[in-house]
Each structure stands twice: as structure tokens, then as C-alpha cells.
């Protein structure tokens, strides 16, 4: 979050590393979404949902995914749980599929340049914070004169 990015910037500054928190829109992974597609209309999907409920799948919900009527069987962080729900749906006579569920949200990055080959141990930086989800290297941005700005 924004507060953790600011704290990390301060921590890096204490180590002599210039870093700046930057917010950007990104895609956040929510989990494995299990669903059944292929319903011609909502009424057919509702009849199928009733069968799924009777088969012990209480989280079956009819919903629209754009123009398509589907039955959502849940979003799972653990792949194994999603696979067990797919198998339960199969035993009830349905073919369920799994796809990644993401949402758009603000990500907070800490952008830093390294001076003179200085290395940063990312694992150590995560201590005291929730965690660093991703680390990426990239070219230095150009300076106002058009040349690459040294850091």
C-alpha cells in the first residue's frame, strides 16, 4: 500500500539509496475462478444451479460475465481447492472451467536507481513490511537533456 511504499523509501534513504514511491494502475490477481459456461439464458442457468446446490456446491451463483450467462462456483487462492470444486461439478454432470480472476487497482512501487554497482537485498527490505510482491529492473529514465540520467 501507499504507506508501506513510503516507509520503504525512508528505509532505503537511510542506506544511502535514493528511492521514490510511485503509484500506477495494475492488475491484481484475485485467485482461480471456477465457473460453468454455455447457458442459453438465465432460466437454464438457474435450473443448473439448483442441481449444483443439491450436489453440495453451496457457492453456485448465476451471473452475467459480459453478455454470457454463467454459474460462478467461487474464486480460490489455492489451486487444489479450485480443482476439487471442478471435480464436484463434474460428478454432478457439469463441465466447469478455471480461469484467473484479476481486478484493476492501484499498485505502489518504489523506484530506485543504484549508484556504483550498489546491490540491494530485496529479501531484507521486505522485513517489517507486508512483502515485496514483484521486483523489476529497467533502464534509467532520460534526463531533461535527453541523455540517460546517472543515479
C-alpha positions as protocol buffer text, in pm:
chain_id: "A"
residue {
  index: 1
  type: UNK
  ca { x: 0 y: 0 z: 0 }
}
residue {
  index: 2
  type: UNK
  ca { x: 98 y: 364 z: -15 }
}
residue {
  index: 3
  type: UNK
  ca { x: 215 y: 374 z: 348 }
}
residue {
  index: 4
  type: UNK
  ca { x: 442 y: 70 z: 304 }
}
residue {
  index: 5
  type: UNK
  ca { x: 593 y: 221 z: -12 }
}
residue {
  index: 6
  type: UNK
  ca { x: 668 y: 543 z: 176 }
}
residue {
  index: 7
  type: UNK
  ca { x: 823 y: 352 z: 467 }
}
residue {
  index: 8
  type: UNK
  ca { x: 1039 y: 150 z: 230 }
}
residue {
  index: 9
  type: UNK
  ca { x: 1158 y: 471 z: 61 }
}
residue {
  index: 10
  type: UNK
  ca { x: 1263 y: 609 z: 401 }
}
residue {
  index: 11
  type: UNK
  ca { x: 1440 y: 282 z: 487 }
}
residue {
  index: 12
  type: UNK
  ca { x: 1632 y: 291 z: 159 }
}
residue {
  index: 13
  type: UNK
  ca { x: 1724 y: 656 z: 212 }
}
residue {
  index: 14
  type: UNK
  ca { x: 1882 y: 561 z: 547 }
}
residue {
  index: 15
  type: UNK
  ca { x: 2101 y: 318 z: 349 }
}
residue {
  index: 16
  type: UNK
  ca { x: 2200 y: 595 z: 108 }
}
residue {
  index: 17
  type: UNK
  ca { x: 1973 y: 475 z: -173 }
}
residue {
  index: 18
  type: UNK
  ca { x: 1753 y: 735 z: -336 }
}
residue {
  index: 19
  type: UNK
  ca { x: 1405 y: 589 z: -391 }
}
residue {
  index: 20
  type: UNK
  ca { x: 1066 y: 734 z: -466 }
}
residue {
  index: 21
  type: UNK
  ca { x: 719 y: 580 z: -420 }
}
residue {
  index: 22
  type: UNK
  ca { x: 517 y: 578 z: -745 }
}
residue {
  index: 23
  type: UNK
  ca { x: 151 y: 481 z: -789 }
}
residue {
  index: 24
  type: UNK
  ca { x: 27 y: 316 z: -1106 }
}
residue {
  index: 25
  type: UNK
  ca { x: -276 y: 121 z: -1218 }
}
residue {
  index: 26
  type: UNK
  ca { x: -218 y: -252 z: -1233 }
}
residue {
  index: 27
  type: UNK
  ca { x: -391 y: -587 z: -1249 }
}
residue {
  index: 28
  type: UNK
  ca { x: -416 y: -757 z: -910 }
}
residue {
  index: 29
  type: UNK
  ca { x: -453 y: -1136 z: -903 }
}
residue {
  index: 30
  type: UNK
  ca { x: -756 y: -1243 z: -701 }
}
residue {
  index: 31
  type: UNK
  ca { x: -743 y: -1620 z: -749 }
}
residue {
  index: 32
  type: UNK
  ca { x: -865 y: -1912 z: -960 }
}
residue {
  index: 33
  type: UNK
  ca { x: -1224 y: -1851 z: -1070 }
}
residue {
  index: 34
  type: UNK
  ca { x: -1425 y: -2170 z: -1121 }
}
residue {
  index: 35
  type: UNK
  ca { x: -1726 y: -2133 z: -1346 }
}
residue {
  index: 36
  type: UNK
  ca { x: -1964 y: -2315 z: -1576 }
}
residue {
  index: 37
  type: UNK
  ca { x: -2043 y: -2151 z: -1909 }
}
residue {
  index: 38
  type: UNK
  ca { x: -2268 y: -2227 z: -2204 }
}
residue {
  index: 39
  type: UNK
  ca { x: -2616 y: -2137 z: -2084 }
}
residue {
  index: 40
  type: UNK
  ca { x: -2858 y: -2005 z: -2345 }
}
residue {
  index: 41
  type: UNK
  ca { x: -3045 y: -1799 z: -2085 }
}
residue {
  index: 42
  type: UNK
  ca { x: -3074 y: -1724 z: -1716 }
}
residue {
  index: 43
  type: UNK
  ca { x: -3358 y: -1972 z: -1660 }
}
residue {
  index: 44
  type: UNK
  ca { x: -3147 y: -2267 z: -1780 }
}
residue {
  index: 45
  type: UNK
  ca { x: -2859 y: -2150 z: -1564 }
}
residue {
  index: 46
  type: UNK
  ca { x: -3088 y: -2125 z: -1261 }
}
residue {
  index: 47
  type: UNK
  ca { x: -3211 y: -2484 z: -1314 }
}
residue {
  index: 48
  type: UNK
  ca { x: -2849 y: -2600 z: -1332 }
}
residue {
  index: 49
  type: UNK
  ca { x: -2767 y: -2402 z: -1016 }
}
residue {
  index: 50
  type: UNK
  ca { x: -3040 y: -2587 z: -829 }
}
residue {
  index: 51
  type: UNK
  ca { x: -2882 y: -2920 z: -931 }
}
residue {
  index: 52
  type: UNK
  ca { x: -2541 y: -2795 z: -815 }
}
residue {
  index: 53
  type: UNK
  ca { x: -2684 y: -2687 z: -480 }
}
residue {
  index: 54
  type: UNK
  ca { x: -2835 y: -3035 z: -435 }
}
residue {
  index: 55
  type: UNK
  ca { x: -2495 y: -3185 z: -522 }
}
residue {
  index: 56
  type: UNK
  ca { x: -2334 y: -2999 z: -231 }
}
residue {
  index: 57
  type: UNK
  ca { x: -2195 y: -2690 z: -405 }
}
residue {
  index: 58
  type: UNK
  ca { x: -2349 y: -2409 z: -195 }
}
residue {
  index: 59
  type: UNK
  ca { x: -2148 y: -2128 z: -358 }
}
residue {
  index: 60
  type: UNK
  ca { x: -2307 y: -2165 z: -701 }
}
residue {
  index: 61
  type: UNK
  ca { x: -2434 y: -1828 z: -828 }
}
residue {
  index: 62
  type: UNK
  ca { x: -2588 y: -1735 z: -1163 }
}
residue {
  index: 63
  type: UNK
  ca { x: -2433 y: -1419 z: -1301 }
}
residue {
  index: 64
  type: UNK
  ca { x: -2351 y: -1233 z: -1620 }
}
residue {
  index: 65
  type: UNK
  ca { x: -1993 y: -1224 z: -1744 }
}
residue {
  index: 66
  type: UNK
  ca { x: -2042 y: -961 z: -2010 }
}
residue {
  index: 67
  type: UNK
  ca { x: -2310 y: -1095 z: -2245 }
}
residue {
  index: 68
  type: UNK
  ca { x: -2265 y: -1456 z: -2127 }
}
residue {
  index: 69
  type: UNK
  ca { x: -2473 y: -1618 z: -1851 }
}
residue {
  index: 70
  type: UNK
  ca { x: -2252 y: -1832 z: -1627 }
}
residue {
  index: 71
  type: UNK
  ca { x: -2260 y: -2008 z: -1294 }
}
residue {
  index: 72
  type: UNK
  ca { x: -1978 y: -1899 z: -1066 }
}
residue {
  index: 73
  type: UNK
  ca { x: -1862 y: -2167 z: -824 }
}
residue {
  index: 74
  type: UNK
  ca { x: -1615 y: -1944 z: -641 }
}
residue {
  index: 75
  type: UNK
  ca { x: -1274 y: -1778 z: -651 }
}
residue {
  index: 76
  type: UNK
  ca { x: -996 y: -1970 z: -480 }
}
residue {
  index: 77
  type: UNK
  ca { x: -644 y: -1865 z: -387 }
}
residue {
  index: 78
  type: UNK
  ca { x: -533 y: -2229 z: -372 }
}
residue {
  index: 79
  type: UNK
  ca { x: -540 y: -2420 z: -699 }
}
residue {
  index: 80
  type: UNK
  ca { x: -614 y: -2751 z: -521 }
}
residue {
  index: 81
  type: UNK
  ca { x: -939 y: -2615 z: -377 }
}
residue {
  index: 82
  type: UNK
  ca { x: -1045 y: -2494 z: -721 }
}
residue {
  index: 83
  type: UNK
  ca { x: -969 y: -2836 z: -869 }
}
residue {
  index: 84
  type: UNK
  ca { x: -1180 y: -3009 z: -600 }
}
residue {
  index: 85
  type: UNK
  ca { x: -1477 y: -2787 z: -689 }
}
residue {
  index: 86
  type: UNK
  ca { x: -1429 y: -2865 z: -1059 }
}
residue {
  index: 87
  type: UNK
  ca { x: -1435 y: -3237 z: -975 }
}
residue {
  index: 88
  type: UNK
  ca { x: -1752 y: -3198 z: -763 }
}
residue {
  index: 89
  type: UNK
  ca { x: -1920 y: -3018 z: -1054 }
}
residue {
  index: 90
  type: UNK
  ca { x: -1811 y: -3298 z: -1290 }
}
residue {
  index: 91
  type: UNK
  ca { x: -1965 y: -3558 z: -1059 }
}
residue {
  index: 92
  type: UNK
  ca { x: -2288 y: -3355 z: -1072 }
}
residue {
  index: 93
  type: UNK
  ca { x: -2281 y: -3373 z: -1454 }
}
residue {
  index: 94
  type: UNK
  ca { x: -2126 y: -3036 z: -1540 }
}
residue {
  index: 95
  type: UNK
  ca { x: -1805 y: -2925 z: -1706 }
}
residue {
  index: 96
  type: UNK
  ca { x: -1652 y: -2646 z: -1501 }
}
residue {
  index: 97
  type: UNK
  ca { x: -1352 y: -2439 z: -1609 }
}
residue {
  index: 98
  type: UNK
  ca { x: -1094 y: -2244 z: -1416 }
}
residue {
  index: 99
  type: UNK
  ca { x: -961 y: -1905 z: -1518 }
}
residue {
  index: 100
  type: UNK
  ca { x: -759 y: -1637 z: -1349 }
}
residue {
  index: 101
  type: UNK
  ca { x: -958 y: -1366 z: -1176 }
}
residue {
  index: 102
  type: UNK
  ca { x: -799 y: -1021 z: -1163 }
}
residue {
  index: 103
  type: UNK
  ca { x: -911 y: -671 z: -1082 }
}
residue {
  index: 104
  type: UNK
  ca { x: -773 y: -331 z: -1164 }
}
residue {
  index: 105
  type: UNK
  ca { x: -629 y: -146 z: -866 }
}
residue {
  index: 106
  type: UNK
  ca { x: -358 y: 98 z: -772 }
}
residue {
  index: 107
  type: UNK
  ca { x: -17 y: -62 z: -717 }
}
residue {
  index: 108
  type: UNK
  ca { x: 254 y: 119 z: -525 }
}
residue {
  index: 109
  type: UNK
  ca { x: 609 y: 82 z: -648 }
}
residue {
  index: 110
  type: UNK
  ca { x: 933 y: 212 z: -505 }
}
residue {
  index: 111
  type: UNK
  ca { x: 1154 y: 330 z: -791 }
}
residue {
  index: 112
  type: UNK
  ca { x: 1525 y: 344 z: -719 }
}
residue {
  index: 113
  type: UNK
  ca { x: 1847 y: 389 z: -907 }
}
residue {
  index: 114
  type: UNK
  ca { x: 2160 y: 211 z: -793 }
}
residue {
  index: 115
  type: UNK
  ca { x: 2486 y: 401 z: -771 }
}
residue {
  index: 116
  type: UNK
  ca { x: 2821 y: 242 z: -845 }
}
residue {
  index: 117
  type: UNK
  ca { x: 2701 y: -118 z: -864 }
}
residue {
  index: 118
  type: UNK
  ca { x: 2540 y: -99 z: -520 }
}
residue {
  index: 119
  type: UNK
  ca { x: 2332 y: -412 z: -459 }
}
residue {
  index: 120
  type: UNK
  ca { x: 2003 y: -418 z: -272 }
}
residue {
  index: 121
  type: UNK
  ca { x: 1898 y: -740 z: -96 }
}
residue {
  index: 122
  type: UNK
  ca { x: 1524 y: -742 z: -165 }
}
residue {
  index: 123
  type: UNK
  ca { x: 1454 y: -1013 z: 93 }
}
residue {
  index: 124
  type: UNK
  ca { x: 1599 y: -794 z: 366 }
}
residue {
  index: 125
  type: UNK
  ca { x: 1390 y: -498 z: 254 }
}
residue {
  index: 126
  type: UNK
  ca { x: 1069 y: -697 z: 299 }
}
residue {
  index: 127
  type: UNK
  ca { x: 1135 y: -741 z: 672 }
}
residue {
  index: 128
  type: UNK
  ca { x: 886 y: -537 z: 868 }
}
residue {
  index: 129
  type: UNK
  ca { x: 661 y: -484 z: 566 }
}
residue {
  index: 130
  type: UNK
  ca { x: 383 y: -700 z: 432 }
}
residue {
  index: 131
  type: UNK
  ca { x: 602 y: -822 z: 145 }
}
residue {
  index: 132
  type: UNK
  ca { x: 750 y: -720 z: -185 }
}
residue {
  index: 133
  type: UNK
  ca { x: 532 y: -876 z: -449 }
}
residue {
  index: 134
  type: UNK
  ca { x: 747 y: -800 z: -752 }
}
residue {
  index: 135
  type: UNK
  ca { x: 1086 y: -653 z: -830 }
}
residue {
  index: 136
  type: UNK
  ca { x: 1176 y: -540 z: -1179 }
}
residue {
  index: 137
  type: UNK
  ca { x: 1485 y: -388 z: -1333 }
}
residue {
  index: 138
  type: UNK
  ca { x: 1462 y: -132 z: -1608 }
}
residue {
  index: 139
  type: UNK
  ca { x: 1659 y: 137 z: -1786 }
}
residue {
  index: 140
  type: UNK
  ca { x: 1715 y: 471 z: -1623 }
}
residue {
  index: 141
  type: UNK
  ca { x: 1476 y: 737 z: -1747 }
}
residue {
  index: 142
  type: UNK
  ca { x: 1625 y: 1002 z: -1976 }
}
residue {
  index: 143
  type: UNK
  ca { x: 1721 y: 1333 z: -1819 }
}
residue {
  index: 144
  type: UNK
  ca { x: 1579 y: 1665 z: -1937 }
}
residue {
  index: 145
  type: UNK
  ca { x: 1874 y: 1695 z: -2181 }
}
residue {
  index: 146
  type: UNK
  ca { x: 1778 y: 1367 z: -2349 }
}
residue {
  index: 147
  type: UNK
  ca { x: 2076 y: 1166 z: -2220 }
}
residue {
  index: 148
  type: UNK
  ca { x: 2041 y: 891 z: -1962 }
}
residue {
  index: 149
  type: UNK
  ca { x: 2048 y: 1039 z: -1616 }
}
residue {
  index: 150
  type: UNK
  ca { x: 2310 y: 881 z: -1387 }
}
residue {
  index: 151
  type: UNK
  ca { x: 2187 y: 766 z: -1047 }
}
